[in-house]
């Protein structure tokens, strides 16, 4: 899944480097990896109690896919909030500058 995200990224945005950069990759995906590990560990610990069966390879696959989907969803919401906040602060900064310029004239 992470490989598909890396290959499908939009390099024309100002937030994404033109060439692949490991530092950007780790900074951008570290919360996703951490959340994935936590969700997987908790799920494996408690899934046996919930379904009253042994964890098979199929259940492990389902846990992995679902935990990655949850991590992607959280990351996208976080990124959307950060971008929206960034645009709002840029808009407010430009508005304050325009207002200040108009009052000084």
C-alpha atoms as one frame of an Amber mdcrd trajectory, in Angstrom:
protein
   0.000   0.000   0.000   2.780   2.420   0.882   4.497   1.739  -2.436   1.310
   2.639  -4.310   1.074   5.886  -2.341   4.668   6.785  -3.123   4.297   6.005
  -6.826   0.953   7.796  -7.075   1.948  11.040  -5.354   1.453  14.366  -7.097
   4.925  15.846  -7.603   3.510  19.134  -8.903   2.358  20.258  -5.441   4.621
  22.546  -3.459   4.531  20.174  -0.452   5.993  17.191  -2.320   9.622  17.036
  -3.479  10.283  16.621  -7.205  12.604  13.646  -6.615  12.123  10.908  -4.034
  13.540  11.938  -0.667  13.915   9.477   2.234  13.715  12.243   4.848  10.404
  13.479   3.436   9.152   9.888   3.165   9.877   9.110   6.836   8.550  12.447
   8.124   5.381  12.125   6.067   4.665   8.485   6.938   6.003   8.028  10.489
   2.599   8.643  12.131   1.008   6.180   9.707   3.587   3.498  10.550   3.239
   4.082  14.286  -0.554   3.978  14.187  -0.415   0.839  12.043   1.820  -0.915
  14.573  -0.405   0.074  17.505  -3.654  -0.970  15.797  -2.155  -4.279  14.658
  -0.762  -5.117  18.102  -4.025  -4.294  19.870  -6.083  -6.165  17.276  -3.955
  -9.299  17.453  -4.121  -9.218  21.242  -7.920  -8.947  21.458  -9.235 -10.571
  18.247  -9.033 -14.056  19.783 -11.247 -12.950  22.682 -13.762 -11.373  20.323
 -14.149 -14.148  17.746 -13.337 -17.066  20.118 -11.059 -18.703  17.557  -7.363
 -18.927  16.900  -5.870 -16.219  14.715  -5.252 -17.658  11.264  -3.351 -16.162
   8.356  -6.630 -14.903   6.941  -7.445 -12.978  10.133  -3.905 -11.595  10.203
  -4.303 -10.368   6.623  -7.649  -8.742   7.430  -6.152  -7.061  10.521  -3.247
  -5.719   8.463  -5.425  -4.363   5.670  -7.952  -2.772   8.022  -5.265  -1.212
  10.229  -3.576   0.282   7.165  -6.891   1.669   5.884  -7.539   3.264   9.291
  -4.028   4.721   9.370  -4.438   6.129   5.837  -7.782   7.682   6.785  -6.337
   9.326   9.898  -3.329  10.612   7.925  -5.552  12.074   5.186  -7.750  13.837
   7.734  -4.678  15.200   9.521  -3.173  16.389   6.238  -6.463  18.006   5.206
  -6.696  19.837   8.524  -3.089  21.018   8.236  -3.584  22.244   4.665  -6.861
  23.996   5.522  -5.251  25.670   8.538  -2.257  26.675   6.438  -4.460  28.233
   3.757  -6.537  30.051   6.369  -3.432  31.520   8.016  -2.025  32.586   4.620
  -5.344  34.212   3.716  -5.515  36.013   7.059  -1.927  37.230   6.676  -2.650
  38.601   3.206  -5.862  40.259   4.420  -4.070  41.922   7.330  -1.324  43.163
   4.989  -3.889  44.540   2.522  -5.804  46.255   5.323  -2.605  47.760   6.723
  -1.595  49.004   3.256  -5.012  50.589   2.675  -5.008  52.413   6.028  -1.521
  53.828   5.515  -2.433  55.373   2.146
